[in-house]
Structure formats: structure tokens, C-alpha cells
Amino acid sequence: MSLRKQYLKTRPICKVTFRLPKKAAEGAETVHIAGEFNKWDTQKTPMKKLKNGEFTVTLDFSVNREYQFRYLINQQRWINDGKADKYVPSGVSSSENSVVVV
């Protein structure tokens, strides 16, 4: 799992690349990322499956903000990003949400 941030010099935008390794996505046919940035829509932001079995997606975020998110594997299993900037209680269950700070 990893988050790679690239801040744009010309606009207050940060491109964040989310990467889910093959081991974390074991058995996954689909992975979607859901969070505050897409109103927790479990269909809106699919991740691309790479030939090596990893999943990735790059999203644009406004800077000076924090965004909660989680990965949804095969529309059934939620997981967090082990390299997230921090974690906060989800408010839905006893689980936590990953947070990216840009």
C-alpha cells in the first residue's frame, strides 16, 4: 500500500496516487476507493488492475485538506491503507478510516 503525492506548482491541487499491492488485494477482481471525495460512492472510483496484480488510481485533491477513505475489494470487503497519513474512527462501526492529508 502506498500514497504518492505530487503537488502542482500552477494550481492548489495535489495529485495522489493510491496503490494497493497484490498481497493486500489477494483474490480481488475489482477494487474501488470510496471516501469523502466521492461521497463514499462504492461504484464511482474504480482502481485499475495492473498486470502485476496491483491496483492503482490517481486522483486530484484540493490542498490544505484531509480526506477519509477506504478500499472496497470485490464490493464485499473493506480495508484501510497501511501507509495512510493517519486514521480516524469511522463513526459507522468500531472500524477506522484511512486519511490522506494534502
C-alpha positions as CSV (number, residue, x, y, z in Angstrom):
1,M,0.0,0.0,0.0
2,S,1.2,3.4,-0.7
3,L,0.2,7.0,-1.2
4,R,2.3,9.1,-3.6
5,K,1.7,12.9,-3.6
6,Q,2.6,15.3,-6.4
7,Y,1.8,19.0,-5.7
8,L,1.2,21.1,-8.7
9,K,3.1,24.4,-8.9
10,T,0.5,26.2,-11.1
11,R,-2.7,25.3,-9.1
12,P,-3.6,24.4,-5.5
13,I,-4.0,20.8,-6.4
14,C,-2.2,17.6,-5.3
15,K,-2.3,14.5,-7.4
16,V,-2.4,11.5,-5.1
17,T,-1.7,8.0,-6.5
18,F,-3.1,5.2,-4.4
19,R,-1.5,1.8,-4.9
20,L,-2.8,-1.4,-3.4
21,P,-0.3,-4.3,-3.7
22,K,-1.2,-7.7,-5.0
23,K,-0.8,-9.3,-1.5
24,A,-3.3,-6.8,0.1
25,A,-5.7,-7.3,-2.9
26,E,-5.3,-11.1,-3.0
27,G,-8.2,-12.7,-4.8
28,A,-9.6,-9.3,-5.9
29,E,-11.3,-8.9,-9.2
30,T,-12.3,-5.3,-8.5
31,V,-11.1,-2.7,-6.1
32,H,-12.9,0.7,-5.6
33,I,-11.7,3.6,-3.5
34,A,-14.5,5.3,-1.6
35,G,-14.2,8.3,0.6
36,E,-15.3,11.9,1.4
37,F,-14.1,13.0,-2.0
38,N,-16.7,10.9,-3.8
39,K,-19.4,10.8,-1.1
40,W,-18.5,7.3,-0.2
41,D,-19.8,6.0,-3.5
42,T,-18.7,2.4,-3.8
43,Q,-19.0,2.4,-7.6
44,K,-17.7,5.8,-8.6
45,T,-13.9,5.4,-8.4
46,P,-12.7,2.0,-9.6
47,M,-9.0,1.3,-9.4
48,K,-7.1,-0.1,-12.4
49,K,-5.7,-3.6,-12.1
50,L,-2.1,-3.8,-13.3
51,K,-0.5,-6.8,-14.9
52,N,1.5,-7.5,-11.7
53,G,-1.8,-7.8,-9.7
54,E,-1.6,-4.4,-8.1
55,F,-4.4,-1.9,-8.2
56,T,-3.9,1.9,-8.7
57,V,-5.7,5.1,-9.2
58,T,-4.6,8.8,-9.3
59,L,-7.0,11.5,-8.0
60,D,-6.8,15.3,-7.8
61,F,-7.4,16.8,-4.4
62,S,-7.6,20.4,-3.2
63,V,-4.6,21.2,-0.9
64,N,-4.7,22.1,2.8
65,R,-7.4,19.4,3.4
66,E,-7.8,15.9,4.8
67,Y,-9.8,13.2,3.1
68,Q,-11.1,10.0,4.7
69,F,-11.1,6.9,2.5
70,R,-11.1,3.1,2.4
71,Y,-10.7,0.4,-0.3
72,L,-13.5,-1.9,-1.2
73,I,-12.5,-5.3,-2.6
74,N,-15.0,-7.2,-4.8
75,Q,-17.8,-5.0,-3.4
76,Q,-17.6,-7.0,-0.2
77,R,-14.5,-6.4,2.0
78,W,-13.4,-3.0,3.3
79,I,-9.7,-2.4,4.1
80,N,-7.6,0.5,5.1
81,D,-4.3,1.8,3.6
82,G,-1.4,0.7,5.8
83,K,0.5,3.8,4.7
84,A,-2.2,6.4,5.3
85,D,-1.2,9.6,6.9
86,K,-3.5,8.9,9.9
87,Y,-6.6,7.0,10.9
88,V,-9.9,8.2,12.5
89,P,-12.9,6.4,13.9
90,S,-15.4,5.7,11.1
91,G,-18.4,6.6,13.1
92,V,-20.3,3.7,11.5
93,S,-18.8,0.8,13.3
94,S,-15.8,0.1,15.5
95,S,-13.5,0.3,12.5
96,E,-11.4,3.2,11.4
97,N,-11.0,5.1,8.1
98,S,-7.7,5.9,6.4
99,V,-6.9,9.6,6.0
100,V,-4.7,11.3,3.4
101,V,-3.5,14.8,4.2
102,V,-2.7,17.1,1.3
